[in-house]
Every structure is written in C-alpha cells, then in structure tokens.
Amino acid sequence: MTSILPNRMSRFGKVLFDRATGAAAEMESAKSVCALLGEIYEPGMRVLDVGCGAGHYLRSFRQRIDPGIDYSGIDLTAHFIDLARKAFPEVETFAVGDVCDLEFTNNSFDVVLCMNVIPNLAPPPTRAIAELLRVSSKYVIIRSLFADMTYLIRELLSDAEEDSALIAADGSVAGDRYLYNNMYSENYIRSIIREIDSTTTIRIESDTSAVPIDNRGELGACGTRSEAGLQIAGQLVLDWRFIVLSKNGDVTT
Ligand SMILES: C[S@@+](CC[C@H](N)C(=O)[O-])C[C@H]1O[C@@H](n2cnc3c(N)ncnc32)[C@H](O)[C@@H]1O
C-alpha cells in the first residue's frame, strides 16, 4: 500500500498547482507530449489525462494544441483534484479516480494519457495499462521509466531527518509508507501489452527532453536534476520513454 506523506503531498501539490496556473514553468514533458499529441489530434477528440495532478497538461494543450480541447482529468489524490478545480474552475470534468479501476465505459475517449504514473504503481502495471486501453477508442500515450532490466524500487517515506528506524533489525519494513519508483524493461512492457491486446500497435521512444534543471531546493530530497539530457533523482538515472499505443494500427512499431 502506498501513501504519500502529508508534507510531501502539500509541497508537491503546490508545484503542480503553480504549473497549472502558469506561476511555474511548463514541464519539458508537457512540451514533449504535446508534440506526440499533435501528430494524432483532430479537433473534437475526447482526451483523458489519468493521474492528472492539478491538471497542468491542460494548460499546455490549450496553448499548443487546441484552446477548446475536450479534456477530462482524473487522479487518485483528492487534494490534487481540489487544486485542479481551483486552477481551472470552468472545467467540470476533473474527478478522483484510480487508473486500475476507471469509472468509464469502454472506448469513452479518443486519446488516453498517463504521464509519469506507472512507475509509482504497485507492480505489475498490467491492470493499469489494460484499463487505459479499455477506455480508449484510438490511442494511449504513456510516459514511464525504463531500464535494461526490470527493477522494482520502493522508496521508504519518512518525515524524520534520520530514517534508519524504517527498517527493523530483522529486515522488515515499518508500516506501509513507501512510494514505488519502478523501472520496467522494454521487453516486459511489450509482452504485457501483447497479453492484453495482441492487435494494438506499440511504439516506444526515449524522451530526451531533459533540459538543465535542479528543483531539489523546492522539493528537497525528492527533487531531481538533469545532466547531459538525463533526469537524475538521487543516485537514480531516470530513463523516461513514451509508449504510444494505437488500436487502429497506424503507429509504427
Ligand atoms: C508523479 S505524479 C505525475 C503528475 C502528472 N501526470 C505529471 O506528469 O506531472 C503521479 C500522479 O499520479 C497520481 N496517482 C498515483 N496513483 C494513482 C492511481 N492509482 N490512479 C490515478 N492516479 C494516481 C498521483 O496522485 C500523482 O498526481
């Protein structure tokens, strides 16, 4: 079970909200997903953003794709959905929801996005990806972490300066306070998508958009920096890639 610590939630929520209102800079990944969305978007398409945070991608989509885009956003964290509603009071299509159990009928949206959420889910990601594909009639775009091998990574969460107490002498982990930051191999992701729907075409491409940033001042230890085009969190090099899925077979594999 994953639970975000209250202080991390409010600090991260502020960052998401500032991005949504334009008080903070647009994320590079928002620009990258706009480039991908721009390749397939047609006016009138219904777009769902799963794990939308405070809805900051909507700001980018309105500026870069279509000011009248038909956008819905869902997130498991009620606080982030409150912030999304505050940032975009005119949007009635924000809701609390779980990517593993989406409350939409099959094919409800033309494009379903899930940006930077899969690494944080308890493995395996099969159920989440199946749900994203189920509610989409045409495309799914996912941004996730990859590695040459699959690594399941749990960050133990602690408010204390000293977190050695989180692991007991017998190796057990105290409580349920951890956050996954899993990295999957491309073979693994391709095989589970094949299992879900063998007719879906799959394109996987690196997101090389990392520009020099360092938000460790803002976000503390959970902040990141980038060097040589790669995002780095603590000691982890984050190999972000886009997975573009098409149910119509018009995406090159
Ligand atoms: C790293 S943030 C990414 C936010 C935004 N998509 C972005 O790229 O900036 C991960 C988001 O996923 C949400 N989330 C985590 N588990 C989820 C789940 N099971 N269903 C829906 N959203 C979830 C979190 O609340 C958080 O807003």
The ligand as an SDF file (V2000), in Angstrom:
LIG
                    3D

 27 29  0  0  0  0  0  0  0  0999 V2000
    4.4990   11.9080  -10.4680 C   0  0  0  0  0  0  0  0  0  0  0  0
    2.8560   12.4760  -10.4230 S   0  0  0  0  0  0  0  0  0  0  0  0
    2.5750   12.9050  -12.1290 C   0  0  0  0  0  0  0  0  0  0  0  0
    1.5470   14.0060  -12.3040 C   0  0  0  0  0  0  0  0  0  0  0  0
    1.3410   14.4280  -13.7600 C   0  0  0  0  0  0  0  0  0  0  0  0
    0.7740   13.3510  -14.5550 N   0  0  0  0  0  0  0  0  0  0  0  0
    2.6550   14.8680  -14.3520 C   0  0  0  0  0  0  0  0  0  0  0  0
    3.1870   14.1720  -15.2430 O   0  0  0  0  0  0  0  0  0  0  0  0
    3.1730   15.8960  -13.9370 O   0  0  0  0  0  0  0  0  0  0  0  0
    1.9390   10.9930  -10.2430 C   0  0  0  0  0  0  0  0  0  0  0  0
    0.4580   11.2620  -10.1410 C   0  0  0  0  0  0  0  0  0  0  0  0
   -0.2500   10.0290  -10.2020 O   0  0  0  0  0  0  0  0  0  0  0  0
   -1.2770   10.0380   -9.2490 C   0  0  0  0  0  0  0  0  0  0  0  0
   -1.5930    8.6330   -8.9500 N   0  0  0  0  0  0  0  0  0  0  0  0
   -0.8860    7.7560   -8.2050 C   0  0  0  0  0  0  0  0  0  0  0  0
   -1.5000    6.5580   -8.1760 N   0  0  0  0  0  0  0  0  0  0  0  0
   -2.6130    6.6790   -8.9480 C   0  0  0  0  0  0  0  0  0  0  0  0
   -3.6690    5.7950   -9.3060 C   0  0  0  0  0  0  0  0  0  0  0  0
   -3.6910    4.5400   -8.8540 N   0  0  0  0  0  0  0  0  0  0  0  0
   -4.6540    6.2470  -10.1030 N   0  0  0  0  0  0  0  0  0  0  0  0
   -4.6540    7.5370  -10.5480 C   0  0  0  0  0  0  0  0  0  0  0  0
   -3.6840    8.4280  -10.2310 N   0  0  0  0  0  0  0  0  0  0  0  0
   -2.6770    8.0080   -9.4400 C   0  0  0  0  0  0  0  0  0  0  0  0
   -0.6730   10.8180   -8.0900 C   0  0  0  0  0  0  0  0  0  0  0  0
   -1.6660   11.3090   -7.2040 O   0  0  0  0  0  0  0  0  0  0  0  0
    0.0600   11.9250   -8.8320 C   0  0  0  0  0  0  0  0  0  0  0  0
   -0.7680   13.0120   -9.1210 O   0  0  0  0  0  0  0  0  0  0  0  0
  1  2  1  0
  2  3  1  0
  2 10  1  0
  3  4  1  0
  4  5  1  0
  5  6  1  0
  5  7  1  0
  7  8  2  0
  7  9  1  0
 10 11  1  0
 11 12  1  0
 11 26  1  0
 12 13  1  0
 13 14  1  0
 13 24  1  0
 14 15  1  0
 14 23  1  0
 15 16  2  0
 16 17  1  0
 17 18  1  0
 17 23  2  0
 18 19  1  0
 18 20  2  0
 20 21  1  0
 21 22  2  0
 22 23  1  0
 24 25  1  0
 24 26  1  0
 26 27  1  0
M  CHG  2   2   1   9  -1
M  END
$$$$
